[in-house]
């Protein structure tokens, strides 16, 4: 239960940040062009809201606004000096499915037909030039993409980049069962995907899964070409969702070395120490962590002989330890490949981190756009997930570095999804505005109303489908 709550908290926080930035993009450009924003809400507020607030006094910028004598409220005062912040009601809704800005004179999710039936006002969206309205609609997507760039730049500035090139991994990689079924073997070192050299593990996974052919180095000397079946990426995803996979497609093979000894555990009682590396169990070699796990199985409450390399003195020892009932040794194991293999590391100052953040943002956007082609297949439709699937990618324990990496990726994904030319999404509004710019004719308000309703219906059905698939997977 604790794990679920931690994942949910991370999902809600990330979602709230992305929504605020996205809607602030619309808000900022609307106010920049003198368009009034009536509401700015995080999450939706059908029937009621958790919190709402409207400034009584003008906040910042050009001084306090004034209302024409005799005007009952600001909406009746066409001469009123517009307040950048003070004309807007700010709030938090109870339905965490997004957020919105209610922009005056615009057909949006509020479906305010009464306002649209009134004569157009100079501060309304519909009275502004097409290029201004276009920038207002693009702004949400733009701000999400800029947020991703800022996060990536901040990550590389704070931590740099560190990775083990495949060529330096002497034990190669270990692979999931579905990868082994098509020809991969534990120990294979990836070389190329469709002729493109592979080096960085962060990028290589998707490149290999989407390739037609992958070349690997086997046994240090033999180059082997593996044919990747069409839609193989879904096979790997299904294995991961089954809960039976020990690795997400592939991972570095590393030695079994202890980084923690549990007080009172089998290893502690036998005299094992932090830094010890397991070379063999009952005389059977354990060159890597995956084999170490296999060798331990089935020895509950048994005395087991370990051949240990004590790295601190470079001595080889034989130690007998009696495992627990569940074949546990009572140790923590090192999982960072950079502790075993030569790695490459680069640090960035503030000026270098910005262009690197831009590169990473473009790379993630390109990868995400490329992967979207699978959605239109049967397997792709079945793999669609809702909030449960999104929440599952967050770590079980709070980790700020992982959180910001995931938030940046979700910001890129949100930007891409919102620019799709679907009515009710930003991309739908952009499509109609481009039509207006090209033809110099506005679509009728009745057409826009119907398009908005159809688009909202499609999005609502997609949300039901995606979250329904999450529920179905729980019972499989």
C-alpha positions in Angstrom: 0.0 0.0 0.0 2.9 2.4 0.9 4.4 1.8 -2.6 1.1 2.6 -4.3 0.8 5.9 -2.3 4.4 6.9 -3.1 3.8 6.3 -6.8 0.4 8.1 -6.7 2.0 11.1 -4.9 4.7 11.4 -7.6 2.2 11.1 -10.4 -0.1 13.8 -8.9 2.8 16.2 -8.2 4.3 15.7 -11.7 0.9 16.1 -13.3 0.1 19.2 -11.4 3.5 20.8 -12.4 2.9 20.0 -16.1 -0.7 21.3 -16.0 0.4 24.6 -14.3 3.1 25.2 -16.9 0.9 24.2 -19.8 -1.9 26.5 -18.8 0.4 29.3 -17.8 1.6 29.3 -21.4 -1.9 30.0 -22.6 -2.4 32.5 -19.8 0.8 34.4 -20.4 0.3 34.9 -24.1 -3.4 35.7 -23.7 -2.6 38.4 -21.2 0.3 39.6 -23.3 -2.2 40.4 -26.1 -4.7 41.9 -23.8 -7.1 39.0 -23.7 -8.9 38.4 -20.4 -8.5 35.0 -18.7 -11.6 34.4 -16.5 -10.4 31.3 -14.8 -7.0 29.5 -14.2 -7.6 26.1 -12.7 -5.4 23.2 -11.8 -7.6 20.1 -12.4 -11.2 20.3 -13.4 -14.0 21.6 -11.2 -17.4 20.3 -12.4 -20.1 21.3 -9.8 -17.6 22.4 -7.2 -14.0 23.2 -6.5 -11.5 22.5 -3.7 -10.2 26.0 -3.6 -10.7 29.3 -5.4 -9.4 32.8 -5.1 -9.6 36.0 -7.0 -7.3 38.9 -6.2 -9.2 41.9 -4.8 -6.3 44.2 -5.7 -4.1 44.4 -8.7 -0.9 42.4 -8.3 2.2 43.7 -10.0 3.1 45.2 -13.3 1.4 48.5 -14.3 -0.4 49.6 -11.1 -4.0 49.1 -9.9 -6.7 48.9 -12.5 -9.7 51.3 -12.5 -13.3 50.7 -13.4 -15.5 53.1 -15.3 -18.0 54.8 -12.9 -21.4 53.1 -13.2 -20.1 49.8 -14.4 -21.3 47.0 -12.1 -18.3 44.8 -12.8 -15.2 44.6 -15.0 -17.0 42.7 -17.8 -19.2 45.8 -18.4 -16.3 48.2 -18.5 -14.7 48.4 -22.0 -12.4 51.2 -20.9 -11.0 49.3 -17.9 -7.2 49.1 -17.8 -6.7 45.3 -17.9 -4.9 43.8 -14.9 -2.4 41.1 -15.8 -3.3 38.9 -12.8 -6.3 40.5 -11.2 -9.0 39.7 -13.7 -8.7 36.0 -13.2 -10.1 33.5 -10.7 -7.6 31.0 -9.6 -8.5 27.6 -8.2 -8.0 23.9 -7.7 -10.5 21.4 -9.0 -11.3 18.0 -7.6 -11.0 16.0 -10.8 -7.3 15.4 -11.6 -7.7 14.9 -15.3 -6.0 18.1 -16.5 -6.5 21.8 -16.0 -7.8 24.8 -18.0 -7.7 28.5 -18.6 -11.2 30.0 -19.5 -10.2 32.6 -22.0 -12.9 35.3 -22.8 -14.5 34.9 -26.2 -13.2 31.5 -27.0 -15.0 28.3 -27.7 -13.3 25.8 -25.3 -14.2 23.1 -22.8 -16.3 25.5 -20.8 -18.8 25.6 -23.8 -19.9 29.1 -22.7 -22.5 29.7 -25.4 -24.1 32.6 -23.5 -20.9 34.6 -23.7 -20.4 33.8 -27.3 -24.0 35.0 -28.1 -23.1 38.5 -26.8 -21.5 41.2 -29.0 -17.7 40.7 -29.2 -15.6 42.8 -26.8 -12.2 44.2 -27.5 -10.6 42.1 -24.8 -11.9 38.8 -26.1 -10.0 36.1 -27.9 -12.3 36.2 -31.0 -11.6 39.9 -31.7 -7.8 39.4 -31.8 -5.8 38.9 -35.1 -5.3 35.3 -36.1 -1.6 35.4 -35.5 -2.1 36.4 -31.9 -4.8 33.7 -31.4 -2.4 31.2 -33.0 0.4 32.0 -30.5 -2.0 31.8 -27.6 -3.0 28.2 -28.6 0.6 27.1 -29.3 1.9 28.5 -26.1 0.8 25.6 -23.9 2.7 23.1 -26.0 5.7 25.4 -26.3 5.9 25.9 -22.5 5.7 22.1 -21.9 8.6 21.5 -24.3 10.6 24.4 -22.7 9.9 22.9 -19.3 11.4 19.6 -20.4 14.5 21.4 -21.7 14.9 23.3 -18.4 14.6 20.0 -16.4 17.1 18.2 -18.6 19.5 21.1 -18.5 19.1 21.2 -14.7 19.8 17.4 -14.4 23.0 17.5 -16.5 24.2 20.6 -14.7 23.6 19.0 -11.3 24.8 15.5 -12.0 26.5 15.5 -15.4 26.2 12.4 -17.6 27.8 9.1 -16.7 27.4 5.8 -18.6 29.3 2.6 -19.4 29.8 2.2 -23.2 28.7 -1.3 -24.3 32.2 -2.0 -25.6 33.5 -1.7 -22.0 31.1 -4.2 -20.5 33.3 -7.3 -20.5 30.5 -9.6 -19.4 28.2 -8.1 -21.9 24.4 -7.8 -21.3 21.7 -10.0 -20.0 18.4 -10.2 -21.8 14.7 -11.0 -21.0 13.2 -14.3 -22.1 11.4 -12.9 -25.1 14.7 -11.5 -26.4 16.4 -14.9 -25.9 13.6 -16.5 -27.9 14.5 -14.5 -31.0 18.3 -15.2 -30.7 19.9 -13.0 -28.1 22.1 -14.7 -25.6 23.3 -13.5 -22.2 26.8 -12.0 -22.7 26.0 -10.5 -26.1 27.4 -7.0 -26.6 25.2 -4.8 -28.8 27.0 -3.3 -31.8 24.5 -1.8 -34.3 20.8 -1.5 -35.0 20.0 -1.3 -38.7 23.6 -0.3 -39.3 23.6 2.5 -36.7 26.3 2.1 -34.0 25.0 1.6 -30.5 26.9 3.0 -27.5 24.6 4.7 -25.0 22.2 2.3 -23.2 19.6 5.1 -22.7 19.1 5.4 -26.4 19.9 1.8 -27.5 16.9 0.0 -26.1 14.3 1.7 -28.3 16.6 1.6 -31.3 17.1 -2.1 -30.9 13.4 -2.9 -30.3 12.3 -0.9 -33.4 15.1 -2.1 -35.7 14.8 -4.9 -38.4 18.3 -6.2 -37.7 20.6 -6.0 -34.7 24.3 -7.0 -34.7 25.9 -8.2 -31.5 29.4 -9.4 -30.5 29.2 -12.9 -29.0 32.0 -14.6 -27.0 34.3 -11.7 -27.7 35.0 -12.6 -31.3 31.9 -13.6 -33.3 29.6 -11.0 -34.9 26.0 -12.3 -35.0 23.0 -10.7 -36.8 19.6 -11.1 -35.1 16.4 -10.5 -37.0 13.9 -8.5 -34.9 10.3 -9.5 -35.5 7.7 -6.9 -36.4 6.0 -5.4 -33.4 8.6 -7.1 -31.1 8.4 -4.1 -28.8 4.9 -5.2 -27.7 6.1 -8.7 -26.9 8.7 -7.2 -24.5 6.1 -4.9 -23.0 3.8 -7.8 -22.4 6.5 -9.7 -20.6 7.2 -6.7 -18.4 3.6 -6.3 -17.5 3.3 -10.0 -16.6 5.5 -9.4 -13.7 7.7 -12.4 -14.6 10.5 -10.5 -16.3 13.8 -10.1 -14.4 15.0 -7.3 -16.7 13.4 -4.8 -19.1 14.7 -6.2 -22.4 18.4 -5.9 -21.4 20.7 -4.9 -18.6 24.4 -5.0 -17.9 25.8 -8.2 -16.6 27.9 -7.4 -13.6 29.7 -9.5 -10.9 27.8 -10.4 -7.7 29.5 -8.1 -5.2 28.2 -7.1 -1.7 27.6 -3.5 -0.8 25.7 -4.3 2.4 25.8 -7.0 5.0 22.6 -7.4 7.1 23.4 -7.7 10.8 22.5 -11.1 12.0 21.9 -12.5 8.5 23.6 -15.6 7.0 26.4 -13.7 5.4 27.1 -11.7 8.6 27.3 -14.9 10.7 29.6 -16.5 8.1 32.1 -13.6 8.2 31.4 -12.1 4.8 32.2 -8.4 4.3 31.2 -5.5 2.2 33.2 -5.6 -1.0 33.3 -9.4 -1.2 32.6 -10.8 -4.7 31.1 -14.2 -5.2 33.1 -16.3 -7.7 31.3 -19.7 -7.2 28.6 -21.4 -5.3 29.1 -25.0 -4.3 31.9 -25.1 -6.9 29.7 -23.8 -9.8 31.0 -20.5 -11.3 28.9 -17.4 -10.8 30.5 -14.9 -13.1 27.5 -12.5 -13.0 24.7 -11.4 -10.8 21.9 -13.2 -12.8 23.7 -16.5 -12.4 24.3 -15.8 -8.7 20.5 -15.5 -8.2 19.9 -18.8 -10.0 22.6 -20.6 -8.0 21.0 -19.5 -4.7 17.6 -20.9 -5.5 16.4 -24.1 -3.7 18.9 -24.0 -0.9 16.7 -22.9 1.9 18.1 -23.8 5.4 21.1 -25.4 3.7 24.8 -24.9 4.3 26.2 -23.5 1.0 29.9 -23.2 0.1 30.9 -19.8 -1.4 34.1 -19.0 -3.2 34.7 -15.4 -2.4 37.1 -12.8 -3.8 37.9 -10.4 -0.9 38.6 -7.4 -3.1 40.1 -5.3 -0.3 43.1 -7.8 0.0 42.7 -9.5 -3.4 42.4 -12.8 -1.6 40.3 -15.8 -2.6 38.4 -17.5 0.3 36.1 -20.4 0.9 33.2 -19.5 3.3 30.3 -21.7 4.2 27.0 -19.9 5.1 23.6 -21.4 6.1 20.9 -19.7 4.1 17.5 -18.7 5.5 14.3 -20.6 4.9 13.7 -18.6 1.6 17.3 -19.1 0.4 18.3 -15.6 1.5 21.9 -14.7 2.3 21.2 -11.4 3.9 23.2 -9.1 1.7 22.8 -6.0 -0.5 24.3 -6.3 -4.0 26.0 -3.6 -6.1 24.0 -2.8 -9.2 25.9 0.2 -10.7 27.9 -1.1 -13.7 30.3 1.9 -13.4 31.7 0.3 -10.3 33.0 -2.6 -12.5 33.6 -1.2 -15.9 35.4 1.8 -17.4 32.8 4.6 -17.8 32.5 7.9 -19.6 31.5 10.9 -17.7 30.9 14.5 -18.7 30.2 17.6 -16.5 28.4 20.7 -17.7 28.6 24.3 -16.6 25.5 26.5 -16.7 26.2 27.6 -20.3 26.9 24.1 -21.6 23.9 22.5 -19.8 21.4 24.6 -21.8 22.3 23.4 -25.3 22.6 19.8 -23.9 19.1 20.2 -22.4 17.8 21.3 -25.9 19.5 18.2 -27.5 17.9 15.9 -24.9 14.5 17.5 -25.4 14.6 17.1 -29.2 15.9 13.5 -28.8 13.1 12.5 -26.5 10.5 14.2 -28.7 11.8 12.4 -31.8 11.8 9.1 -30.0 8.3 9.6 -28.6 7.0 10.6 -32.0 8.6 7.6 -33.6 7.1 5.2 -31.1 3.6 6.6 -31.7 3.3 4.8 -35.0 2.7 1.6 -33.0 -0.4 3.0 -31.4 -2.4 2.5 -34.6 -1.8 -1.3 -34.7 -3.9 -3.9 -32.8 -1.0 -4.5 -30.4 -0.5 -0.8 -29.9 -4.2 -0.2 -29.0 -4.0 -3.1 -26.5 -0.9 -1.6 -24.9 -2.5 1.8 -24.2 -2.6 2.6 -20.6 -4.1 5.3 -18.4 -3.0 6.9 -15.1 -2.2 3.5 -13.6 0.3 2.8 -16.4 1.8 6.2 -16.1 2.1 5.9 -12.3 3.8 2.6 -12.6 6.9 4.1 -14.3 7.7 6.1 -11.1 10.1 4.4 -8.6 8.8 2.6 -5.5 10.9 4.9 -3.3 11.0 8.6 -3.7 14.0 9.6 -5.8 14.2 13.2 -7.0 16.5 12.5 -9.9 14.2 9.8 -11.2 11.1 12.0 -10.6 12.5 14.9 -12.6 13.6 12.6 -15.5 10.1 11.1 -15.7 8.5 14.5 -15.3 10.6 15.8 -18.2 9.6 12.9 -20.4 5.9 13.3 -19.5 6.2 17.0 -20.4 7.5 16.1 -23.8 4.7 13.5 -24.2 2.1 16.0 -23.2 3.4 18.6 -25.6 3.3 16.1 -28.5 -0.2 14.8 -27.6 -1.6 18.3 -27.3 -0.4 19.4 -30.7 -2.2 16.6 -32.5 -4.9 18.1 -34.8 -7.8 16.8 -32.8 -10.7 19.1 -31.9 -10.7 20.1 -28.2 -6.9 19.8 -28.1 -4.6 22.7 -28.8 -3.7 21.1 -32.1 -7.3 21.2 -33.2 -7.5 24.9 -32.5 -4.2 25.5 -34.3 -5.6 23.5 -37.3 -8.7 25.8 -37.6 -6.6 28.9 -37.1 -4.2 27.8 -39.9 -7.3 27.3 -42.1 -8.3 30.8 -41.2 -4.9 32.3 -42.0 -4.7 30.5 -45.4 -8.3 31.0 -46.5 -8.9 34.3 -44.7 -12.2 32.9 -43.5 -13.1 32.0 -40.0 -14.9 28.7 -39.4 -18.4 29.5 -38.1 -19.0 29.5 -34.3 -21.6 26.7 -34.7 -19.0 24.6 -36.5 -16.5 25.3 -33.7 -19.0 24.3 -31.1 -19.7 21.0 -32.7 -16.0 20.3 -33.3 -15.3 21.1 -29.7 -18.1 18.7 -28.5 -16.9 15.9 -30.8 -13.3 16.4 -29.7 -14.2 16.3 -26.0 -16.2 13.2 -26.6 -13.4 11.4 -28.3 -10.9 12.4 -25.5 -13.4 11.3 -22.9 -13.8 7.9 -24.6 -10.0 7.5 -24.9 -9.6 8.2 -21.2 -12.2 5.5 -20.4 -10.5 3.1 -22.7 -7.0 3.7 -21.5 -7.9 3.5 -17.8 -10.2 0.5 -18.5 -7.2 -1.3 -20.0 -5.3 -0.7 -16.8 -8.2 -2.3 -14.8 -8.4 -5.3 -17.1 -4.6 -5.9 -16.7 -5.0 -6.0 -13.0 -7.3 -9.1 -13.3 -5.2 -10.9 -15.9 
